[in-house]
Amino acid sequence: MYEGKIILLVCDGMADRQVKELGDKTPLEYAETPNMDELAEKGVTGLMDPIAPGVPPSSDTAHLAIFGYDPEKEYPGRGLFEAAGYGYKISDDEVAFRCNFSTVRKRGNELIVVDRRAGRISGSEAEALAKELQKIDEIDGVKVKFVHTLEHRGFLILKGEGLSANITDSDPHEIGAPVLESVPLESAVDFEDAQKTAQTVNKFVLQTFSVLNTHPINVERIKHGKLPANIVLPRGAGKRIKLENFEERWGMKPACVAAGPLYRGVAFELGFKLINVEGATGLPNTNIKGKFEAAVNALENYDFVFVHIKGTDNLSHSKDAKGKAEMISRIDNALPIIMDAVKEGVTFVLTADHTTPCSMGIHSGDPVPLLIVGPNVRRDFVKNFDEISVVRGGLHRIRGKELMNILLDVTHRAPEYGLRPSPKRVRYLPKIWNALKLNE
Amino acid sequence: MYEGKIILLVCDGMADRQVKELGDKTPLEYAETPNMDELAEKGVTGLMDPIAPGVPPSSDTAHLAIFGYDPEKEYPGRGLFEAAGYGYKISDDEVAFRCNFSTVRKRGNELIVVDRRAGRISGSEAEALAKELQKIDEIDGVKVKFVHTLEHRGFLILKGEGLSANITDSDPHEIGAPVLESVPLESAVDFEDAQKTAQTVNKFVLQTFSVLNTHPINVERIKHGKLPANIVLPRGAGKRIKLENFEERWGMKPACVAAGPLYRGVAFELGFKLINVEGATGLPNTNIKGKFEAAVNALENYDFVFVHIKGTDNLSHSKDAKGKAEMISRIDNALPIIMDAVKEGVTFVLTADHTTPCSMGIHSGDPVPLLIVGPNVRRDFVKNFDEISVVRGGLHRIRGKELMNILLDVTHRAPEYGLRPSPKRVRYLPKIWNALKLNE
């Protein structure tokens, strides 16, 4: 019934290294995962480097690669996806940035980052501060728009002629480091545009500090021993580039079941249908069963259903190995919903977008485990789904950008190399391969 | 104490194939290696193709790849490294060649190679012959300088305008073959320069024959039944290209513990500090413990310490499988010196630069075993370090040029892909990332 359909489940940052407090097991080894193990036994497994061996992926570049795009050549910058995740499709003359409300202190004429999330300021306080910042609506002829989203998060849009995304971040990504001057990337070919954009960003950052540092809300926060949200730090400049539609590229109608805005943003920009699920939060408390049910229901109208679970990554970033293992068990516990669909012919893929070792709390470059199960998969000997067991799997070690070809193959969509047109492509690209018409 | 520091031990040509006289084991399987096995159990293992599957690497290109350079694009030619190994940093208008004193005999108007090493002539005799050759100081306006180094070895420098390294070797690399006419490489874009350089080399080779063939030293050698050193055969033309400094590329201060000139030359050209060790010979009789102690001591001031053991390759070239296994056991026996540093947090890498099967006596394209052990490594199930056991290792099969990214990752230096600047890079590239300054 579901033959040829695919569910791809990405558990964000699920992969890890051995953890001492878990008896030298990884959270995935430690967790109770009878269903994942059953699927491993029925399917084929291996390791995947989302980008390349040893390269820690960002979440957006990892997902692009997994969806069969080459982040080396097809990466518009994170800001575009962040804005898209909130339904803001930037136009060609705009540059978008992910932003954090942060806490800084003066040291000489530098600003030192004390907390990158301003003591995890509440949404309502941040929203009130954002209202003040919206008075900054123009800098040197460039239109400025700051939008608050959730908690300490927001995005910035610059609009005008001659803007570039080829600039560095203001956010140093490290506590104790100074707020950085944004400058053109060394690789920027549009140097003058990049310089103008970087200068606008620098002025914006300084203006947010002068507006926020003495703002009554922050004065009040300090009085109550809280960290002030006294600056906004942009990062991940993004500008629209031509991104081929997922359906055009792969011949499958795609849908997305995700709550995290970045993942929704990536999927949205590639033309996925976004499916909303009650109780889906993008946090460890998310409604896992609801998401899996929504994914199976989506198979009715879609060929490729991407399901994203963010909580495993959040727990890794907060170095909570036991919590992470426990969340993996809860994911496993909900898997029978998808396994029923597997019995009806769906091809199911389980993986992570990157490793986030609980020992580090940030992404690492270790490869992630990968599992594919479905009617046309050549099974291997592996009977457990974890980072170590899959080393012996039949997929060996592949790159993220190779996954889609494998999925085309095991759903019998893969065109034979060298044939033109390739037989399967005919079905999916009718606009290219037209039938020859009989002369009347 | 050594967290984030790296020791890379390359045992030259250590990898092999099964040898009949060792009971169908490889020398590495046959050798007593309890320490290597203990490290394998604690670390992650795999196979590495220094260049590519099936491609036998030269020692210099293999090391370049292992240090994270792309020999396809960043290879100046061996001569540059040979000269550098003796402290001679060639300038932009020079071309350098590795040379051998060899034995040839006339056949018609060709010179046939009888021995590529002139019966392993002694250093003092070779030095005396080199003095004669130094009278050849100019050919067709090109300055010529021949330098004797060790035993039958030396190097040649040509200096002048319009010289090229894109030429073929005079040395046929085979006994019984004729000395070859040097000609421009088919790929040479600087054809005229290459032709001029090749002609200079050809004239030099013929002149060495006319000087050496009747030289009293050689007359004397023949009288005593020894092979005459009656020609000098250049090979491996090298010219300076821009090679990025290792520290700039990888953010680690590098040091080198090696006695073999070629390896010292590669390291020197990449900006490694060369550390000398008493009794280090570049031969099977080298002072292994002294080298390991020097490597551990170097951790005080350096982040990345490269240790090179050459003897394993020498024994492979002389097809001495038992001797090779015995030398591997001696290396293993000295490993506790490094294992103590591993206990204090150092990341240790053990590998070979290529396979040299004792059955062949020359380099082959078989992949080499690779082991990484350290505090941030995800362990696999492999418990033995040899070519066959590591097939099931967690690293699977990587390319030489991928190793450095993996080492950045397991020492927590790897920048997150897509971030600009990436967090760790801030520390290493201060010249790009400036602090934003407050307006006064």
Interface residues (C-beta under 8 A of the other chain):
Chain A: R17 Q18 T26 L47 I51 A52 P53 G54 V55 P56 P57 S58 D60 T61 P71 Y75 R78 K106 N109 E110 L111 I167 T168 D169 S170 P172 H173 E174 A177 P178 V179 L180 E181 S182 V183 L185 E186 N202 V205 L206 F209 R235 G236 A237 P357 S359 M360 I362 H363 S364 G365 D366 E387 I388 V391 R392 H396 R397
Chain B: N376 V377 R378 R379 D380 F381 R392 G393 G394 L395 H396 R397 I398 E402 M404 N405 I406 L407 L408 D409 V410 H412 A414 P415 E416 Y417 G418 L419 R420 P421 S422 P423 V426 I432 W433 N434 A435 L436 K437 L438 N439 E440
